[in-house]
Each structure stands twice: as structure tokens, then as C-alpha cells.
Amino acid sequence: MPHFFRRSIIVFSAASLAAAAAQAQTTPSKDATPKYSNDFLSIGVGGRALAMGGTQVSLAQDATAGYWNPAGLLGQKTKYDAVLMHSELFSGIVKNDYAAFSMPLDERSAIGASLIRVGVDDIPDTRALVNEYNQISYDRVTYFSVADYGLLLSYARKLEALGGLRVGANAKIIYRNVGDYADAWGFGIDAGAQYQRGNWNFALMARDITTTFNAWSINTEKFQPTKDTLDFIPKNSTEVTLPRFVLGVSRSFKLPADLTAVAAVDLEMTTDGKRNTPISSSFVSIAPHVGAELGYKNLLFLRGGATNIQKIQAFDGQEEWKVQPTLGVGVALSGLRLDLALSRLAIERLGSSSQANSVMVSLGYGFK
């Protein structure tokens, strides 16, 4: 039961802090913008992508391209494509669900739609656990969910006059919900480009290019503070997400014995302040992602990658670089694609290390 209380207080306090952070965003200035605004859209989708460290900006050419780079929708090999994904992050605490559909309009254009949900469900609210007689009453415990939703509507077009350059854009609608306590609506635009030359692929993805605004609405009647939470009630406010850019390059190889290989590198550049990344400044922070894939007869695939490269300071004062490895497998047969990814995040806690496993499974199907 102590874990029950601890989880309730920690998560509910986190929800309070999130709403309080939103309260601070009354002006769209860089200093006032939280670093991880709408960061649920940065987790990634698709078992192939997540097994390769998220290096898909130059590679995505199915329905997942609506998320990674809408320009990639033009590389789709089938008339229709659909993808479903379920992943459990931090050993199952956070659920990440995703669905996408795409189709070409003609030889030069394509459209797609993607829906993302990231949430924590069945969070106990124990603020009323003790009744007016100072007795514990478990039937007074209620439950709520904290969930973020993203809807992406994508369009892509090939520019023959520019050597076959592919370009695309997303119209993005965001809904964020903290039980009955607070919710927010947001709108934004992404844009991307892909260019292929021989076995090389180059790409640029610009997320939130116009900045994305979330308008928070607080239910003050429900969001009452207690001694276990903050001592104030947040107010309605606007949260701002600043642009993020990703440069990607990849190369494919044909190997003996019906083997193929792909190697990819993405450089993710954030503009919301200094982050703990290999290249970090107040102007821009750059985080690298690397990934590789080995395939056999376009049927079986083995994938690996690395992401989340950070310098961590241990309790003894020593600093060391930490890397989050990713690994996965895939099977493709008669238009059906099944992809599994596993990621392990190292967590430093009181001088000791623990591991939080994240499992991602996606299912795709291309309709002729």
C-alpha cells in the first residue's frame, strides 16, 4: 500500500507542476517556454523506427512518414498503407498508442493521417482518503487519467522541377487532458523534405515551424490543493512549443547471400534552451541518433541503434556519458509487417543503477 500512496502523490504532484508550468506561459518568449512542451510527440512511433534509435527522417516511406517526415509518403510502394502500434514505457507505467493511414493521390502527391495517444491511466487521487473523523476510508479514493493526444493531417508532393525533391507538411491538432482538473487544445504546423541520390537519402524535418500554442483551461473547482500538492491553484494560460529541426542522412547497401543493410544518422536540433546533449548552448542543442538495419530477402530484419546520449553526474561527483541503446526485429510477408523494439533506459538512483524497460510493437499492412 505505501507504493499506492507514493504513486498517487508523485503523479498528482507532477500533474500540478505541469499545469503550473503552463500558467507561466503567458507570453511566447524563449526564456518563459518550458523545454519539454508537447514532448510526448517526440517519443517516436513504429517498431522499426524505435529499434533504430529513431533515425527515420530520411528513411520513412510508409504510413509512419506522416509522423517522421510527411515527404516520405511519396515513397509508399502500395496503394494504401496502415500502421498500428502499442508500446509500454517505463516498465508499463506509460501507454503509447498510435494509428496511421496513408495513400497516394496521384504520381506526384499523397496524403496521410496519424493519431497518437500517450497516457498514464488509473492514477489514484488520495486527497480525500482521510475522512472528517480522521479515519482512512478507501472508498473515498477516486481514479483519473493523464493523457496527451495528437492528430496529424499530412500532405506530400514531388517537385520534378527540383530534381524530384519531395516535400510535405502536417497540420497538427493537440489535446492534453489531466483528468477533470485541466485540459488544453493546441495547433501547429510541421514541414519536411527528402531527397534521394543513388543509395543515399537526405532529409530535413522542421517541427512546430510556426511555434505551437496550447491553451490550458483549469477546472478550479476540481483542482483543489492539499498539503501533499502545491499550495496554489493554476490559472488558465498559454503554453508555447518552439521549433525543432532534424537533419537526416542514410545509405542502403546490397550484400552477398541476399542480405541488405541500412545505416542512418539523425541530428536533432532544439531551440528551447540549453539541454544536456553532446552539443549544447542557449541558442541550439544538438542530439545525435544512430541506427542500422540488416535484412534477409526483405523478409527478416535485425535492427539496432543508440539515442538519448547524455552526460550524467553520479553521486561521487564523477561525470560519464550515458547512451540509451535500442534493439529490435521485424518480419515482412505478403504486405504484412510486424516490428518489435526494445529500449532500456538506465536510471541513476541513490548511487545505484536500475533499468526501465520499454517495449514497442507495431503492425503494418500495405494494400495493393
N, C-alpha and C positions, 0 to 999 in steps of 0.2 A: 503493500500500500504506500510506503514512502515514495516509490517511483511514480505512483499515480499523482500524488501531490506535487512532486518535483516537476513532472512533465507539464502539469496544468499551469503552474506558476511561471515556468520558463517560457512556454509557448505563448501564454496570455500576455506576459510582460513584453515579449518580442512583438506581439501584435500592437501593444500600446506604443512601443518605440517606433514601429513602422508608421503608425498614424501620426505620432508626434513629429517624425521626420517630415511627413507630408505637410504638416502645419507650417513648417519653416519655409516651404517653397512658395512664398507669396510673390516673389519676383524671379524671373528667369535668368538670374545671374549665375556665373560659373561657380563662385565661391559658395552660393547657397544651395547648389544642386547636389543631392546625395550621389555617391559614387555608384551605387548598385540599384538605381532606379530601373524598374522593369527588367531586372536581371534574370527573371525566370525565362525570358526569351533568349537568353544566352546559354542555356543548358545544352541545347542541341537535340536533334531528332534523327531517327533512323539508326538501326543496328550497325549498318556498315560505317556510317559517319562516326559514331561514338566509339567504335572499335579502333578507328584510325586517328584518334586524338582530335576529332572534329575538323579534319582537313578535307573539306568538301566544297569550298568556294569555287575551285576550278574543276571539280570532278562531277558534281551532282548533275544528273541528266535523266531524272525520273520525277515522280511527284514530289519528292523531298526537296527538289530545287526551288520550289516556292518558298521554302524557309531559308535554305543556304544561299541561293543566288537565283532569282527568278529568270535570269538569262539562260540558265541551264535547261529550262523547259523545252527549248528548241532542239535539244539533243535526244529527246524521247524517241525510242525506237518503235513503240506501239501506238495504236490509235487512242487508247485510254490507259491510264495508269492510276492505281490506288495503293495507298500505304496506310497501315495501322500500326501503332506502337504502344506498348506499355512498358514502363520502366519504374523501378523502385529504388529510390536514392537513400543514402544513409541508412542502410540495412532495413529498408522498407518503411521508414517513417514518412517519407515524402513520395507521393504518387505522381508520375508524369505520364500523361496520356496524349496521344497525337493521332490525327487522321488527316489525310490529304488526298486530293484528286486532281488530275491534270489531263489536258487533251490539246492537240493542235487544232487551230482554226483553218490553217492552210499551210503551204510550204514555208511561209515566212513568219508566222505568228502562232502563239499558243497562250492558253490561259490555265489557271490553276486556283485552287482554294485549299487553305490549311487551317486546321483548328487545333489549338494547344491548350491543355489544362495542366497546371501544376498545383497540387494542394496537399494539405495535411487535414485529415478527417477525424471526426470523433475526439475532439480535444475537450477534456473535462473542464468546466468552469466551476471551481470550488469556492467561489466568493461567498456563497450562501450556505456552505457546508455546516457551519455552526449556527444553530437557531437562537431564538431570543432567550432561551433558558441556558445558554452556553453549553449545549449538548450537540454532539456530532450526529447529523441526520443525512445519511447517504441519498435518500430520495430527493433531497434538495439540489443534488448535483445535476447540471444540465450539460449538453454537449453542443459543440459548434464546429464548423469547418472554416479554414482559411484557404482560399483558392484564387488563383490568377488564371485568366482566360485570354487567349489571343486569337483573333481571326485575321488571316492574311488572304487578300484577294490579289492574284498575280496576273501580270500580262507581260509577254516577251515578244520581241520582234528581231528579225535578222536584217542587218543593214548591208545589202550587197554592194553598195557604193563604197563602203569602207572595208572591203576585203572579207565580207562575211562576218563582221563583228556582230555578236549577239548582245542585245541589251534587254533589260527587264526592270519592272518596278512592282512594288507591293503597296497597296492601300491597307493600312493596319488599324484594326479596332481592338481596343484593350478593355477588359472589365476585370476589376480586382475586388475581392469580397472578403471581409473579416466578420463572418457570421452575421448577426443582426446589428453589429456595432458600427461598421463603417463599410463603405464601398466607393469605387471610383471608376470613371469612364475616361478613356484616353484614345487619341487618334494620332497617327503618324504615317510617314512615307519612307520606304526603303528603295534603293536603286542599285542595280548591278550590271556587270558586263563580263563576257567571256570571249576569249579569242584563241583559236586553235591553229597551230602551225606544225604540221607533221605529227610527231608523237608528243609534242609539248602542248600544254594547256596553260593559259594565263588568265587571271581573273581579278576583278575588283568588286567588292561589295561595300556599299555605304548604307548603314542602318540609321534610321532616325535623322535623315539628312535635313529635315526642316525643324528638328527637335520635336519630341513627342510630349504632349501635355496630358497629365492625369488630373482630373478634377475630383477631389475627395469630398465625400459627404459623410459627416459624422452623426450618428444617432445618439445624441447626448442623453436621452432617457435610458438607453441600454448601457452606454459606456460610462458606468459609474466607477470611480476609483475606490480602492480599498488599501489597507496597509501593505498588501502584497503586490500592489501595482503602483503606477505613478500617482502623484497627488494632484493631478490636474486633468481636465478633460480637453482633448484636442479639439480644434475648430475646423470648419470647412476650409479647404485650401487647394492650392495647385502645385503639383509635383512635375518637374521638368526632367526629361531624359535627353542628354546631349548626344551629338553624332558619334558613331563608332565606325571605323573603316577596317576592312580586311583585304590584304593583298595575298593572292594565292598563286602557286605555280606547281605543276605536276607533270610527270612524264611516265609514259607507258612503255613496257618492254616485252618483246616476244622472246621466250626462252625455249631451249630444247625440251623434248618429251611432252609437248602440248601444254607447257607451262607459260603463264603470263605474269607480269609483275607491274605494280604501280607504286611510285614514290611521290609524296606530296609534302609541301611545306606551306603553312599559312602564317602570316604576321598580322596579329590583331592589334589595332591601334585605338585606344580610348582617349577621349578628350575631356573627361570629367574630373581631372585632377591626378595627383601622383598616386600610383598604385605600387604594390610590391611585385614588380615584374623585372625581368633582366635589364630592360631599358626603361627608366622611369624618370619623369620630370613633371613639373606643374603644367607644361604645355601639352605633352602627349606621353602616354605609357604604351610600350610595345611588348606583347606577349607572343612567343612563338608556339606553334603547334606542328608536330611532325607525325606522319603516318605512312604505312606501307601495306601493300596487299599482294599476296601470292595466290594465283588462281590456277586451277587444273581443268582444262577443256571448258572453261566458262561454266563449270558445274559446281565445283567445290572451291572455297576460298578460306584462306587463313590471313588474319589481319592483326596489326599491332600499331601502337602509337604512343605518344607522350604529350601531355598537356599540363597546365597549371604549374609551371616552373616558378618557384618562389624561394627566396632566402628566408630561412626560419632561424630565429634565435632561441636556443634551448635555455633551460633554467640555469645551466652553468655558465651562461654568457657567451658560449661559442655559437658562431653562425655557420650554417651549412645550407647548401642548395637542396631543395626537395622537388621531386618530379612525380607527377601522377601518371602512372602507366595505364595503358588500355590494351585490351586483347579481345579478339572475337573470331567467330567462324560464320560462314554463310553457305547456303545451298540455293542454287537456281535451277529450276526444272520446269519446262513447258510453260514459261511465263510466270511461274510462282517463285517468289524469293523469300527465304526465311533467314533472318540475320540475328545473331546473338552477340552481345557485347558485355564485357565485364570490366569494371573500373574499380580500383581500390585507392581510397584516399587516406593517407596517413594523417593521424591526428595526434598532436603532442598534448599530453595531459598530465600535469603534476610530475614532470620529469620522465614520464614513461610514454611509450608509443602504443597506439591502438590502431585498428584498421576498420574503416567503414566501407562496406562493400556496396556497390551499385550494379544492378543487373538490368540490362535493356534488351528487350525482344521486339522485333518488328517483322511484319508480314506484308509483302508487296505482291501485286499481281498486275501484269500488263495484258490488256485485252487487245487482240488483233483487230 
